[in-house]
Every structure is written in C-alpha cells, then in structure tokens.
Amino acid sequence: MNSNDDQESRTVPPTVAQQIDENLKRLYSETTSEDLPPSLTELLNALREKDAQKKSGDE
C-alpha cells in the first residue's frame, strides 16, 4: 500500500464534508448566542476596569 492509497482511503466525500460543516456552523451559532455565566461577566468587567485604571494612570 503506497501513500496515495492511504490518503485516498481517508478522503471525506463532499456530501459528508458539507454536513460536518453545516453542523459545526449550527453548533457554533448556538454557542455564540448564549449568555456568559455571571462569574465570567464579573471577571471581564473587573479586567476592563483594571485596564481602564492602568490607562488613566499612564497619561
């Protein structure tokens, strides 16, 4: 068995690749529309506040 035969056996048919693509896009879309957990929101706010204080102290 040569490397070309090995690569051909691992090739995903276009219809399967399209289905995988659509499912990943759907999953990603659903995930990005979810709200962040409160703990992460608080952490982000604290980091933004710290960054703003640092920037105002530099000027």
N, C-alpha and C positions, 0 to 999 in steps of 0.2 A: 504494500500500500504506500503510495507516494504522498507528498504533502498536498497536492492538488485534490486527490481523492478525499483526504481528511478535511480540507476546507469546504469542499462541496457537501459533505455529509453534515456539516454544521451550519450551512446556509439556511436562513429562515425564509420561508415563502413570503412573497409580498403581502398576501392577504393576512397572514399571521402577524407580520410586522406592523401592518396598518391597525390591526385590532389591538396590539400591545400599545401602540402609540395613542390610540383613542382612549384606552383605559387609563393610561398614565396621565393624560391630559385631564380626564374627568376626575381622577383622584386628586391631582394637584389643585384643580379648580375648587373642589370641595374643601380641601385643607386650607387654602388661602382665604376662603370666605369665613372661616371660623374665627371667633374672638380669641385673643390671647388669654391665658389663665391670669387671674389677678396678680399672682406673685411675679410673673414676667412683666406685666404692665407696670407694677410698682418699681421693679428693678430698672426698667428702661427710663422711667421718669426720674429716678434717683441719678442715673448716669447722665441724663440730659441736664439736670440741674447742676451736677458737679462740673460738667463740661462748660456750662454757661458761666459758672463762678470762676473757673480757671481762665476762660477767655476774657472776662471782665477784669481780672487781676493782672493779666498780661499787658493790657493797654494803659 
